[in-house]
Structure formats: structure tokens, C-alpha cells
Amino acid sequence: MKLLKLLVIIFISLTTPIKADLYKNLIDQLEEGGKLIFIRHAYAPGNGDPDGFNLNDCSTQRNLSEEGRKQAKSIGEFFKENKIEINKVLSSEWCRCKETAKIAFKNFSTKSFLNSFYSSKFSKNKGKQIIEFNNYIKNLESKKNLIFVTHYVFISEVLNYAPSSGEMVVSDKKFNIIGSVEIDF
């Protein structure tokens, strides 16, 4: 048992500097600008949306919990503390994404191509949304960072990455992942 504890201590002491270097590299990349930052909406308990879901009525949707609101605030603080410049913040039209964007960044606009296509009601939109998103990126001229507050299924489709609630995944404009940051709540 003592050997196991010793091995764990050695592992932690060896990996901590590596994690710190990766984090510093990610911050440096973000300071450089021109990155795409995909944020899965902050914590909203449950899965999918309730029956009777209406895109225009937040009371019918799965929404952020108090923990999710704290997480969204921490996301915004991450950008302020690290002085990361942002061109603009775009959000899905789902209330949990809009609330995440509003709490974290205050100013944002919505784009339907960032919407969820998880449920069968919206799955037929997936192909069209991805084409619209790719065209948007292709025509992007800004040298600053761009934030997308969206859903697990969208990030998974575009980046082949499975984000946690509130996780930020940073990529270049060719969708090569540079790194990610998980914000706890």
C-alpha cells in the first residue's frame, strides 16, 4: 500500500508541470487571437429537452441550475483574468446556451446553425447547420478569437470531441484542437 501511495505522489508531481505548461501554451495561443472557442453550455441537469419543448419558451426547456450559473460566471472570469480578446460571442438559440453567453459575456447574438440536433425533432437540420457553420468559418476575416456557445452534439460533430458542461474547446480555423479548459461549478 505504501508503494502505491508513493507511485501516486510521484505521478502527480511529474504531471503537474506538464499540465501547467499545456495551460500556459493554450493561454498563449488565445492571446495570439484568431482561434475558435467552442463552449458547451454551462451545467443544465438532465439530458435532451422535455416533451413539449418550445424554442421560444424557456419554461419548456432544460435550463441552467444555480451551479450552471456559477459556472457561466466563472467562464467569463477566465477570459477577463487572462485578458483574452474576443471578436464576438455567438450562441445557439436554446435558452441554456443564451443564458450561459449572457452571464459569461453579456453581449452575444444567436445563430441557428449552433442549435442542437440531438432530438429527433431537430435531427433533420444537422447537415444544413454544419454546411452553414462551415461557410461562416470559411468567410471569417477576423484575426480575433470567436466564441460559440453551443451543445455537446454540435461540438462532437465539428471537432470529434466530447465536451463536459461548461468546457471550452479551442481550435484553429481548420478545426484542429489546440486544447481545452474545464470550468468547475
C-alpha positions in Angstrom: 0.0 0.0 0.0 2.9 2.4 0.8 4.4 1.7 -2.6 1.1 2.6 -4.3 0.8 5.9 -2.4 4.4 6.7 -3.3 3.7 6.0 -7.0 0.6 8.2 -6.9 2.6 11.1 -5.3 5.4 10.7 -8.0 2.8 10.6 -10.8 1.1 13.8 -9.5 4.4 15.6 -9.0 5.5 14.7 -12.6 2.3 15.6 -14.4 1.5 18.9 -12.7 4.3 20.8 -14.5 3.1 19.2 -17.8 -0.4 20.4 -17.2 0.8 23.8 -16.3 2.8 24.0 -19.5 -0.2 22.9 -21.6 -2.4 25.5 -19.9 0.2 28.3 -20.5 0.5 27.2 -24.1 -3.3 27.4 -24.5 -3.4 30.9 -23.0 -0.5 32.0 -25.3 -2.5 30.7 -28.3 -5.6 32.5 -27.2 -3.6 35.8 -26.7 -2.4 35.4 -30.3 -6.0 35.5 -31.5 -7.8 34.0 -34.5 -9.0 31.0 -32.5 -12.4 29.3 -32.5 -13.6 28.7 -28.9 -16.4 26.2 -28.6 -18.2 26.3 -25.2 -20.7 23.7 -24.2 -23.4 25.5 -22.3 -22.9 25.5 -18.5 -24.5 22.9 -16.3 -28.1 22.2 -17.0 -29.2 19.0 -15.2 -30.8 16.2 -17.3 -30.5 15.1 -20.9 -32.1 16.5 -24.0 -35.2 18.6 -23.6 -38.6 17.8 -22.1 -41.7 16.7 -24.1 -43.5 19.8 -25.3 -40.2 21.7 -25.7 -40.6 25.1 -27.4 -37.6 27.0 -28.7 -39.3 30.3 -27.9 -40.4 29.4 -24.3 -37.6 28.9 -21.8 -40.0 27.4 -19.3 -40.4 24.4 -21.5 -36.7 23.8 -21.8 -33.9 22.2 -19.8 -32.2 25.2 -18.2 -29.1 26.1 -16.2 -29.1 25.2 -12.5 -27.7 27.6 -9.9 -24.4 25.6 -10.3 -24.6 26.2 -14.0 -25.0 29.9 -13.5 -21.9 30.0 -11.2 -20.1 28.0 -13.9 -21.1 30.5 -16.6 -19.8 33.4 -14.4 -16.5 31.5 -14.0 -16.2 31.1 -17.7 -16.5 34.9 -18.2 -13.9 35.4 -15.4 -11.5 33.1 -17.2 -11.5 35.4 -20.2 -11.2 38.6 -18.1 -8.4 37.2 -15.8 -6.4 36.1 -18.8 -7.1 39.2 -20.8 -8.3 37.1 -23.8 -9.6 39.3 -26.6 -12.8 38.3 -28.3 -14.2 39.4 -31.6 -17.8 38.2 -30.8 -19.8 35.7 -29.0 -22.4 33.6 -30.9 -24.9 31.3 -29.2 -27.4 28.6 -30.0 -31.0 29.7 -29.8 -31.6 27.3 -26.8 -32.1 29.2 -23.5 -29.4 27.3 -21.7 -26.8 28.5 -24.3 -28.2 32.1 -24.3 -28.1 32.2 -20.5 -24.5 30.9 -20.5 -23.5 33.5 -23.0 -25.3 36.3 -21.2 -23.8 35.5 -17.8 -20.3 34.9 -19.1 -20.0 37.7 -21.7 -23.1 39.9 -21.5 -23.2 40.7 -25.3 -23.9 37.9 -27.8 -26.0 37.1 -30.8 -27.7 33.9 -31.8 -27.1 31.7 -34.9 -29.4 28.8 -35.7 -26.5 26.8 -37.1 -25.3 26.4 -33.5 -28.6 24.8 -32.4 -28.9 21.3 -31.0 -29.8 18.4 -33.3 -30.0 15.9 -30.5 -33.7 15.2 -30.6 -35.5 13.6 -33.5 -37.5 16.8 -33.8 -34.3 18.7 -34.9 -32.0 15.9 -36.2 -33.0 16.6 -39.8 -31.3 20.0 -39.5 -27.9 18.6 -38.8 -26.5 18.6 -42.4 -27.8 22.1 -43.2 -26.4 23.5 -39.9 -22.9 22.1 -40.4 -22.8 23.5 -44.0 -23.9 26.9 -42.8 -21.3 26.8 -40.0 -18.5 25.8 -42.3 -19.5 28.6 -44.7 -19.5 31.0 -41.9 -16.0 30.0 -40.9 -14.7 30.0 -44.5 -15.8 33.6 -44.8 -14.5 34.7 -41.4 -12.0 37.5 -41.7 -11.4 38.5 -38.1 -8.0 38.0 -36.5 -9.6 37.9 -33.0 -11.0 34.9 -31.2 -14.6 33.9 -31.8 -16.7 32.1 -29.2 -19.5 29.7 -30.0 -21.8 28.7 -27.1 -23.5 25.6 -28.2 -24.3 21.9 -27.4 -22.5 18.6 -26.9 -23.8 17.2 -30.2 -22.6 20.2 -32.2 -19.1 20.3 -30.7 -18.9 16.5 -31.1 -19.8 16.7 -34.8 -17.5 19.5 -35.7 -14.4 18.6 -33.6 -15.0 14.9 -32.9 -14.6 15.8 -29.2 -16.9 15.0 -26.2 -17.1 18.2 -24.0 -18.3 18.4 -20.4 -20.8 21.0 -19.4 -19.1 24.4 -19.4 -16.0 23.0 -21.1 -14.2 25.3 -23.6 -12.5 23.6 -26.6 -10.1 25.8 -28.6 -9.3 25.1 -32.2 -7.8 26.8 -35.2 -9.9 27.7 -38.2 -9.3 24.2 -39.7 -10.8 22.6 -36.6 -7.5 21.3 -35.2 -7.9 21.2 -31.5 -5.3 23.2 -29.6 -6.6 22.5 -26.1 -9.5 22.6 -23.7 -10.3 24.1 -20.3 -12.9 22.6 -18.0 -14.6 25.1 -15.7 -15.9 23.6 -12.5 -19.0 24.7 -10.7 
